[in-house]
Amino acid sequence: VGADLCTIEEAKDFLREVPEHQPFMATSCCPSWSVMAKKLFPELAPYISMAMTPMVLTARLLKKQHKNIKVAFIGPCAAKKLEASRRSVRSDVDFVLTFEELMGMFEAREVDFGELEAEGGMDKATAAGRGFAVSGGVAQAVAEAIHRMDPDREVKVASAQGLAECKKLLMMAKVGKYNGYLLEGMGCPGGCVAGAGTLADPVKSAAALAKYKATAALKDAVDSPYEITLDFLKD
């Protein structure tokens, strides 16, 4: 759901800013990508979307819905620890754990998964939002949302995975090769599914994610019923 909301925000950013106020727009979701971009290419920093990341949007939504709760972000990304420590985020996200760390806790407590019953309710995201975790997924979701908002708008997309390739992408953007483009950078080759804290083979994870996307009741992020919460979450 947070990914869907981020998609909608970035699509609106692109339609508002490119090319009238800036030559291109880069996505904001991967903290490794955005921190590298701002450090190595400070002149391009204003062109990175100001949309909140899926982690932050989800945390804010939960804290608006439930009083006095603590939010733990659990995923394959170690860089989310850095993001959660930012002054503007630390009140939203209380803890960040990788899958590897969480499994260590399960093993230490000798948790037997065979004795646990699966819970439902993890079916609210659109296919676009579910696809964020693989390389190219963010840009695809945002481009589809832009097309829904403005069917006549052509959106060119370029993406890079791995910080070395991300650096090359930004070097080309700096000299004007990607004017008018939506740029996606992901610090890990393969996308978030290949994060440093993962336990699964990224190729198998990507295949499982593709099946998960196919089961979504809604396709595009703009169809998410949670869109009405965006203004509420900015307060």
C-alpha positions in Angstrom: 0.0 0.0 0.0 2.9 2.4 0.8 4.4 1.6 -2.6 1.0 2.5 -4.3 0.9 5.8 -2.5 4.5 6.6 -3.4 3.8 5.8 -7.0 0.9 8.3 -7.1 3.0 11.0 -5.4 5.9 10.5 -7.8 3.6 10.5 -10.8 2.1 13.8 -9.7 5.7 15.1 -9.1 6.7 14.2 -12.6 3.7 15.7 -14.3 4.1 18.9 -12.4 7.9 19.4 -12.7 9.1 17.8 -16.0 10.1 19.5 -18.2 8.7 22.9 -17.1 10.8 23.2 -13.9 13.5 20.4 -14.2 15.0 18.4 -17.0 14.2 14.9 -15.5 13.0 13.3 -12.3 14.6 10.5 -10.4 12.7 8.1 -8.1 13.2 8.4 -4.3 12.6 4.9 -2.9 16.1 3.4 -2.6 18.1 5.2 0.1 21.4 3.9 -1.2 20.7 5.4 -4.6 19.4 8.7 -3.4 22.2 9.3 -0.8 24.8 8.4 -3.5 23.2 10.7 -6.0 23.1 13.6 -3.5 26.7 13.2 -2.4 28.3 12.6 -5.8 25.9 14.8 -7.9 24.7 17.5 -5.5 23.6 19.7 -8.5 21.1 16.9 -9.4 19.7 16.5 -5.9 16.7 18.8 -6.6 15.6 16.4 -9.4 15.1 13.5 -7.0 11.4 13.1 -6.2 10.4 14.5 -2.8 7.8 11.8 -2.3 8.0 9.8 0.9 9.2 6.3 0.5 6.8 3.3 0.9 8.3 2.5 4.3 7.5 6.0 5.7 4.1 6.2 4.1 3.1 2.8 5.5 4.4 3.7 8.9 2.5 7.0 8.9 -0.7 5.3 7.8 -0.4 2.7 10.6 0.3 5.3 13.2 -2.7 7.4 12.1 -4.9 4.3 12.3 -3.7 3.0 15.7 -2.6 5.0 18.7 0.5 4.3 20.7 1.8 1.6 18.4 5.4 0.8 17.5 6.3 0.2 13.8 9.1 -2.2 12.7 10.1 -2.2 9.1 11.3 -5.7 8.1 12.8 -6.4 4.8 16.0 -7.3 2.9 17.4 -3.7 2.9 20.1 -2.7 5.3 20.1 0.9 4.0 16.6 1.4 5.5 18.3 1.6 8.9 20.0 4.8 7.7 16.7 6.2 6.3 14.9 5.5 9.6 17.5 7.4 11.6 16.8 10.6 9.7 15.2 13.3 11.9 12.2 13.5 9.6 11.6 9.8 9.7 12.5 8.5 13.2 9.2 9.4 14.7 7.4 7.3 12.1 9.6 4.1 12.0 10.7 2.8 15.4 12.8 -0.2 14.3 14.3 -1.6 11.2 15.2 -5.3 10.9 16.5 -7.3 8.0 15.2 -10.7 7.1 18.5 -12.2 8.3 18.3 -10.5 11.7 14.7 -11.6 12.1 15.5 -15.2 11.3 18.3 -15.0 13.9 15.7 -14.1 16.5 13.3 -16.9 15.4 16.1 -19.4 15.6 17.3 -18.2 19.0 13.7 -18.6 20.3 13.4 -21.9 18.5 10.2 -20.9 16.7 8.6 -23.8 14.9 6.9 -22.4 11.8 5.0 -25.7 11.3 3.0 -24.9 14.4 1.9 -21.5 13.2 -1.2 -20.6 11.3 -1.0 -18.1 8.4 -3.0 -14.9 8.8 -4.8 -13.2 6.0 -5.1 -9.5 5.2 -1.9 -9.0 3.2 -3.8 -8.4 -0.1 -4.5 -4.6 -0.2 -1.8 -3.6 -2.6 -2.1 -3.3 -6.4 0.1 -5.2 -8.8 2.1 -2.0 -9.4 2.8 -1.6 -5.7 3.8 -5.2 -5.3 6.3 -4.9 -8.2 8.4 -2.3 -6.4 10.9 -4.8 -5.1 12.5 -5.7 -8.4 14.6 -3.6 -10.7 12.5 -1.6 -13.0 9.4 -2.1 -10.9 9.2 1.4 -9.5 9.7 3.2 -12.8 7.1 0.9 -14.5 4.5 1.6 -11.7 5.1 5.4 -11.9 5.0 5.5 -15.7 1.7 3.5 -15.7 0.3 6.0 -13.2 1.4 9.0 -15.3 -0.3 7.5 -18.3 -3.5 7.0 -16.4 -3.4 10.6 -15.2 -2.5 12.0 -18.6 -3.0 9.5 -21.4 -1.4 11.8 -24.0 1.8 12.1 -22.0 4.8 10.1 -23.3 7.1 8.9 -20.5 10.6 7.7 -21.3 12.2 5.5 -18.6 15.8 4.6 -17.8 16.8 2.4 -14.9 20.0 1.2 -13.3 20.8 -1.5 -10.7 23.9 -1.6 -8.6 25.6 1.7 -7.5 28.2 1.5 -10.2 25.5 1.5 -12.9 23.5 4.1 -11.0 26.6 6.4 -11.1 26.9 5.9 -14.9 23.2 6.7 -15.3 23.6 10.0 -13.4 26.7 10.9 -15.3 24.7 10.6 -18.5 21.8 12.6 -17.0 24.2 15.3 -16.0 25.2 16.0 -19.6 21.6 16.0 -20.8 21.2 12.5 -22.2 18.1 11.8 -20.2 16.2 15.1 -20.4 12.5 14.4 -20.1 13.1 11.0 -18.6 11.9 9.2 -15.4 15.1 7.7 -13.9 15.1 4.7 -11.5 18.1 3.7 -9.5 18.4 0.7 -7.2 21.5 0.1 -5.1 21.3 -3.7 -5.3 21.6 -5.6 -8.5 18.2 -7.1 -9.2 16.5 -4.6 -6.9 15.3 -4.8 -3.3 14.9 -8.5 -3.4 18.7 -8.8 -3.6 19.3 -6.6 -0.6 22.1 -7.4 1.8 19.8 -8.8 4.5 17.9 -11.3 2.3 17.9 -15.0 2.9 16.5 -16.2 -0.4 18.0 -16.4 -3.9 17.1 -13.2 -5.7 16.2 -14.9 -8.9 13.7 -17.2 -7.1 12.4 -14.2 -5.1 11.8 -12.3 -8.3 9.9 -15.2 -9.8 7.8 -15.5 -6.7 7.1 -11.8 -6.8 5.9 -12.0 -10.4 3.3 -14.6 -9.3 2.3 -12.4 -6.3 1.7 -9.5 -8.7 -0.5 -11.7 -10.9 -2.8 -12.4 -8.0 -3.5 -8.7 -7.2 -7.1 -7.7 -7.6 -6.1 -4.2 -8.8 -3.5 -3.5 -11.4 -2.5 0.2 -11.3 -1.6 2.2 -8.2 -4.1 4.9 -9.1 -6.8 2.3 -8.4 -5.8 2.0 -4.8 -8.6 2.9 -2.4 -5.9 4.3 -0.1 -5.2 7.3 -2.4 -7.6 9.4 -0.4 -5.2 9.1 2.6 -2.3 10.9 0.9 -3.2 14.4 2.1 -3.9 13.1 5.5 -0.5 11.5 5.8 1.3 14.7 4.9 0.1 16.5 8.0 
